[in-house]
Amino acid sequence: MKQPIAKRRAAKPDLSGLSRVLPQIQTLIEASRQHVVSTANLTLVWVNWNIGRIISEEIQQHSERAEYGDRLLEALGARLTSQYGNGFSARSLWDMRRFFTDFEILPSPVAEFGSQQILPSLLAESSKPEIGTVLPSKSSRTRILQAAPVKSPGSEIPQPMAVESGDRLTISFAKHTHLGWTHYRILLAVEVGLKRGFYFEQAASQRWATRELQRQIDRALFERVALSSDTRALVRIEKESGPVETVRYEDAFKDPYLLDFLGLKGAYSEKDLEAAIIANLQQFLTELGSDFCFIRRQFPMRIDDDDYYLDLLFYHRRLRCLVAIDLKIGPFAAADKGQMDLYLSWLKQHEWRQDIENEPVGLILCTSKKRQHVELLLSHGLHKMQVSEYLTRLPPKRLLEDRLKIYSRLLVHEGSGVSSGGSLASTRTLSSK
């Protein structure tokens, strides 16, 4: 019998270089994907802005601009939607026209995109320096942009017509690379002026995703920054908080609330304030937030032989709890906290459905508050409550601009650890006004 011949197993190759090669390839793939996404986003922004330019220039040539514009957009929307999809509906074309009117794109020499020029500093932003050993910096980046150029008989894009508006925002693709078309559609819903400019610059500098941009708008970051008496504390909260997935009662309230729509002037009483809120309930609900549902004004409570009346009672859908609001004319005082404790205790005993709801929360609205009073009185207690200021008119625009600038500087300094004594001094000055 023949003895089985032992097969010699081939020796496994040495793969010691895997740990060196794999990270480089992974980095290259991730960088190229990011480059493609950035290129696509900025190209879409550039194209939509120019579509808005073409439409605006055409409408400007007709005397009956409004009527002609409506008919033109409807006709264009029908044709383009059938050919390119829903992204070119009449509603979308209207947004593009507004985009051109409200924003300006800086012209500059750029890499070629087909027969046209587009996006000057895209490569510098999207190509990562850490992959330089695999993809040499200059020549490789140039090849990526200019791959498969397409020649066309088309000439240069005509220069956009001038739009005279002091509120027109300037887009620089070197600075605003992270912002895509959805960012701008969200910004178009923000009122023109200081407010839109604030969210525009913050979205770019803080690299907000569209969801985060919408969240900050919903949380009224602009109003809280512009009107806050403690800018440094607000910056620290924003740095630490991040996106909120689970709703906390602290996140459901603003500080301050802007109630300029009430039209209150001169001296007014708490009854005047309450009556003005009820008369403008829809706008008040908008200022509170979309999750607040109105239940009743002057909600009655019988305690022993005494009658009490809560100014306003709401329900918060996501918090799943009653919200008691007490209106105060003047600064927050210790007695206000005791009164809210009484209201919340009564609501817990008589109105709280423990099996399906969370315990009631209180909101005290006052014209001013002192930080230490609020911290000491609210830090220890059985009930959840918030003290917020409200304003029935906006401060001067110059003061708002100064506070927004201080907030932006502090946001950078808090992250880098740089001392900002000058900014802090400015904050104290503004707070005292």
C-alpha positions in Angstrom: 0.0 0.0 0.0 1.3 3.3 -1.0 1.8 5.8 1.8 -0.2 9.1 1.3 1.9 11.9 0.1 1.8 14.8 2.5 0.9 17.9 0.5 3.1 20.8 1.2 1.0 23.8 2.2 1.9 27.0 0.5 3.2 29.5 3.0 0.9 32.5 3.5 2.3 35.7 2.1 3.5 38.4 4.5 0.9 41.1 4.7 2.7 43.4 7.0 2.1 46.3 4.6 -1.7 46.0 5.0 -1.8 48.3 8.0 0.0 51.0 6.0 -2.0 50.6 2.8 -5.5 50.2 4.1 -5.8 53.5 6.0 -4.5 55.4 3.0 -7.0 53.8 0.7 -9.8 54.3 3.1 -8.9 58.0 3.5 -8.7 58.4 -0.2 -12.2 56.9 -0.7 -13.8 58.9 2.1 -12.1 62.1 0.8 -13.3 61.4 -2.8 -16.9 60.8 -1.6 -16.9 64.0 0.4 -15.5 65.8 -2.6 -18.3 64.4 -4.8 -20.9 65.4 -2.3 -19.5 68.9 -1.9 -19.1 69.4 -5.6 -22.7 68.2 -6.2 -24.1 70.5 -3.4 -22.3 73.6 -4.6 -23.0 72.9 -8.2 -26.7 72.7 -7.4 -26.5 76.0 -5.4 -24.7 77.7 -8.4 -27.1 76.3 -11.0 -30.3 77.2 -9.0 -28.9 80.7 -8.4 -28.4 81.2 -12.1 -31.8 79.8 -12.9 -33.2 82.4 -10.6 -31.1 85.1 -12.4 -32.4 84.1 -15.8 -36.0 84.1 -14.6 -35.6 87.5 -12.8 -34.0 89.1 -15.9 -36.8 87.9 -18.1 -39.5 89.2 -15.7 -37.8 92.6 -15.3 -38.2 93.2 -19.1 -42.1 93.2 -18.8 -44.2 96.0 -17.5 -46.8 93.7 -15.8 -44.1 91.8 -13.9 -46.3 90.1 -11.3 -48.8 88.7 -13.7 -46.2 87.8 -16.3 -44.0 86.2 -13.6 -46.8 84.0 -12.3 -47.6 82.7 -15.8 -44.0 82.3 -16.7 -43.2 80.2 -13.6 -46.3 78.0 -14.1 -45.3 77.3 -17.7 -41.7 76.7 -16.9 -42.6 74.5 -14.0 -44.8 72.3 -16.1 -42.2 71.9 -18.9 -39.2 71.4 -16.6 -41.0 69.0 -14.2 -42.0 66.7 -17.1 -38.4 66.7 -18.3 -36.3 66.8 -15.1 -38.6 65.9 -12.2 -40.3 67.6 -9.2 -37.2 69.7 -8.3 -38.2 72.2 -10.9 -41.8 72.8 -10.0 -43.3 76.4 -10.1 -42.8 76.5 -6.3 -39.1 75.6 -6.6 -38.6 78.0 -9.4 -40.1 80.7 -7.2 -37.5 79.8 -4.5 -34.7 80.1 -7.0 -35.9 83.5 -8.1 -35.9 84.7 -4.5 -32.6 83.0 -3.9 -31.0 85.2 -6.7 -32.8 88.3 -5.4 -31.7 87.8 -1.7 -28.2 86.3 -2.2 -25.2 87.2 -4.3 -22.5 84.7 -5.4 -19.0 86.1 -5.5 -17.5 85.7 -9.0 -14.0 84.3 -9.2 -11.7 82.3 -11.5 -12.6 78.6 -11.2 -12.1 75.2 -12.6 -14.1 74.2 -15.6 -17.5 72.5 -15.4 -18.4 71.5 -18.9 -18.2 74.6 -21.0 -18.8 77.0 -18.1 -16.8 78.1 -15.1 -17.8 77.0 -11.6 -16.9 76.8 -7.9 -13.5 78.4 -7.4 -12.2 76.9 -4.1 -14.1 73.7 -4.0 -11.0 71.6 -4.3 -9.1 73.3 -1.5 -12.0 72.6 0.8 -12.9 69.0 -0.2 -9.4 67.6 -0.8 -7.9 66.6 2.5 -4.1 67.2 3.2 -3.7 64.0 5.0 -3.9 62.0 1.8 -1.1 63.9 0.2 1.2 60.9 0.1 -1.3 59.0 -2.1 -2.7 61.9 -4.0 -0.1 64.7 -4.7 -1.6 68.0 -3.8 -1.8 70.2 -6.9 -1.7 68.0 -10.0 -4.1 65.4 -8.6 -6.6 67.9 -7.5 -6.6 69.5 -10.8 -7.1 66.3 -12.6 -10.1 65.5 -10.5 -11.8 68.7 -11.3 -11.0 68.8 -15.0 -11.6 65.2 -15.8 -13.6 64.7 -19.0 -14.1 68.4 -19.9 -16.9 69.0 -22.3 -16.6 71.6 -25.0 -19.6 73.6 -26.0 -20.3 76.4 -28.5 -21.9 78.3 -25.6 -20.1 81.5 -24.7 -19.5 83.0 -21.3 -22.4 83.2 -18.9 -23.8 86.8 -19.0 -23.0 88.9 -16.0 -26.0 89.0 -13.5 -28.0 92.1 -13.3 -27.4 94.3 -10.3 -29.8 94.0 -7.4 -29.8 96.9 -5.1 -30.5 95.7 -1.6 -28.7 96.4 1.6 -29.9 93.0 3.0 -28.6 90.9 0.1 -26.2 88.3 1.5 -23.0 87.4 -0.2 -22.0 83.7 -0.8 -18.4 82.8 -1.1 -17.8 79.2 -2.0 -14.5 79.3 -0.1 -16.3 80.3 3.1 -19.7 78.7 2.6 -18.7 75.4 1.1 -20.7 73.4 3.7 -24.0 75.0 2.8 -26.2 73.2 0.2 -29.4 74.1 -1.5 -31.6 72.9 1.4 -29.8 75.2 3.7 -30.7 78.2 1.5 -34.3 77.1 1.2 -34.5 77.1 5.0 -32.9 80.5 5.1 -35.3 81.9 2.6 -38.1 81.3 5.1 -36.3 83.5 7.7 -37.1 87.2 7.6 -34.7 89.3 5.6 -32.1 91.4 7.5 -30.1 90.9 10.6 -31.9 87.6 11.6 -31.3 85.8 8.3 -27.7 87.1 8.2 -27.0 85.7 11.7 -28.3 82.2 10.8 -26.4 82.3 7.5 -23.0 83.0 9.1 -23.6 80.6 12.1 -24.6 77.8 9.8 -21.4 78.3 7.8 -19.0 78.8 10.7 -20.4 76.1 12.9 -21.0 73.7 10.0 -24.6 73.0 10.8 -26.4 70.3 9.0 -29.8 71.3 7.7 -31.6 69.6 10.6 -29.5 71.6 13.1 -30.1 74.8 11.2 -33.8 74.3 11.4 -33.6 73.3 15.1 -31.7 76.5 16.0 -34.3 78.6 14.1 -37.1 76.8 15.9 -35.4 77.4 19.3 -35.1 81.1 18.4 -31.3 81.2 18.9 -31.2 84.6 17.2 -33.6 86.2 19.7 -32.0 84.6 22.7 -28.5 85.7 21.6 -29.6 89.3 20.7 -31.6 89.8 23.9 -29.7 87.7 26.4 -28.2 89.5 29.4 -25.5 86.8 29.8 -23.9 86.2 26.5 -21.0 84.1 27.9 -23.4 81.7 29.7 -25.5 81.3 26.5 -22.3 80.4 24.5 -21.3 77.8 27.1 -24.8 76.2 26.9 -24.7 76.1 23.1 -21.2 74.6 23.1 -22.3 71.9 25.6 -25.8 71.1 24.4 -25.5 69.8 20.8 -28.6 68.4 19.0 -31.4 67.5 21.4 -33.0 64.2 20.6 -35.0 63.7 23.8 -37.0 66.7 24.8 -36.3 68.1 28.3 -38.5 70.7 29.9 -35.6 73.2 30.0 -35.3 72.9 26.2 -39.0 73.6 25.6 -38.7 77.2 26.9 -37.0 80.2 25.5 -35.3 83.1 27.3 -36.2 85.8 26.5 -39.6 85.8 24.8 -40.2 88.5 22.2 -43.8 89.8 22.5 -43.5 92.9 20.4 -46.6 91.8 18.4 -48.8 92.6 21.5 -48.6 96.3 20.8 -48.3 97.2 24.4 -47.0 100.7 25.1 -46.5 102.8 28.2 -47.8 101.5 31.5 -49.9 98.3 31.4 -51.1 95.8 34.0 -51.0 92.0 34.2 -54.6 92.0 33.0 -53.7 94.1 30.0 -50.8 91.7 29.2 -53.0 88.7 29.5 -55.8 90.2 27.4 -53.3 91.2 24.7 -51.9 87.6 24.6 -55.4 86.1 24.2 -56.2 88.7 21.5 -53.0 87.6 19.7 -53.1 83.9 20.7 -52.0 82.6 17.3 -48.8 84.7 17.3 -48.2 83.9 21.0 -48.4 80.2 20.2 -45.9 80.7 17.4 -43.5 82.4 19.8 -43.9 79.6 22.4 -43.4 76.8 19.9 -45.3 74.4 17.8 -45.8 71.8 20.6 -47.8 74.1 22.9 -51.6 73.7 22.9 -53.8 76.3 24.6 -56.2 75.0 27.3 -57.6 78.0 29.2 -57.0 81.5 30.6 -57.7 82.3 34.3 -57.8 78.6 35.2 -59.6 78.3 38.6 -58.2 76.6 41.7 -60.1 76.2 45.0 -57.7 75.8 48.0 -59.3 75.8 51.4 -61.7 78.7 51.2 -59.6 80.7 48.8 -59.9 81.0 45.0 -56.8 81.2 42.8 -56.6 81.8 39.1 -53.7 80.7 37.0 -53.1 83.2 34.2 -52.6 80.7 31.3 -52.7 76.9 31.1 -51.2 75.0 28.2 -50.4 71.4 27.3 -47.0 70.4 25.7 -47.4 67.5 23.3 -43.8 66.1 23.3 -43.2 66.8 27.0 -46.7 65.2 27.6 -47.5 67.5 30.5 -49.5 70.5 31.5 -47.6 73.9 31.4 -48.7 76.6 33.9 -47.8 80.1 32.9 -47.8 83.0 35.4 -47.4 86.5 34.0 -45.6 89.1 36.0 -45.2 92.9 35.6 -41.8 93.6 37.0 -38.7 91.6 38.1 -38.8 88.0 39.4 -39.2 87.7 43.2 -39.1 84.9 45.7 -42.9 85.1 46.2 -43.4 84.3 42.5 -41.7 81.0 43.0 -43.9 80.2 46.0 -47.0 81.0 44.1 -46.0 78.7 41.2 -45.2 75.9 43.7 -48.8 76.3 44.9 -50.2 76.1 41.4 -48.2 73.1 40.4 -49.0 71.2 43.7 -52.7 71.7 43.0 -52.4 70.6 39.3 -50.5 67.5 40.4 -53.3 66.6 42.8 -56.3 67.4 40.7 -55.3 67.3 37.0 -52.2 65.1 36.7 -52.9 61.8 35.0 -49.9 59.9 36.2 -50.4 56.8 34.0 -50.1 58.8 30.7 -48.6 62.2 31.5 -45.5 63.7 33.1 -45.8 66.0 36.0 -46.8 69.6 35.4 -44.2 72.2 34.6 -44.3 76.0 35.4 -43.2 79.0 33.4 -42.9 82.4 35.1 -42.8 85.2 32.6 -41.3 88.5 34.0 -39.9 91.7 32.7 -36.5 91.0 34.3 -34.7 88.6 36.5 -31.5 88.4 38.6 -29.4 85.4 37.9 -28.5 84.5 41.5 -32.1 84.8 42.7 -33.2 82.4 40.0 -30.4 79.9 40.6 -30.9 79.8 44.4 -34.7 79.6 44.3 -35.0 77.1 41.5 -32.0 74.8 42.3 -33.8 73.1 45.1 -37.5 72.4 44.9 -40.1 69.7 44.3 -41.4 71.2 41.0 -40.0 71.8 37.6 -40.2 75.4 36.5 -38.5 78.0 34.4 -38.1 81.7 34.7 -37.9 83.7 31.5 -37.9 87.3 30.6 -40.2 88.8 27.9 -39.9 92.0 25.9 -42.7 93.9 24.4 -40.4 95.8 22.0 -37.0 95.2 20.5 -33.9 97.1 21.6 -32.2 99.4 19.1 -30.7 97.6 16.1 -27.2 98.7 16.9 -27.4 97.0 20.3 -28.6 93.7 18.7 -25.8 93.8 16.2 -23.2 94.4 18.9 -24.5 91.4 20.9 -24.5 89.1 17.9 -20.9 90.1 17.2 -19.9 89.4 20.8 -21.7 86.0 20.6 -19.8 85.0 17.5 -16.4 86.0 19.0 -17.1 84.2 22.3 -18.3 81.1 20.4 -14.8 80.9 18.8 -12.9 81.8 22.0 -14.8 79.3 24.2 -13.8 76.5 21.8 -10.2 77.5 21.5 -9.6 78.5 25.1 -8.4 82.0 24.1 -8.8 84.6 26.7 -11.5 87.1 25.7 -11.4 89.7 28.4 -12.2 92.5 26.0 -15.3 90.7 24.8 -16.4 89.9 28.3 -16.1 93.6 29.2 -18.2 94.5 26.2 -20.8 91.9 27.3 -21.0 93.5 30.7 -21.4 96.9 29.1 -24.3 95.6 26.9 -25.9 93.7 29.8 -26.1 96.9 31.8 -28.1 98.8 29.2 
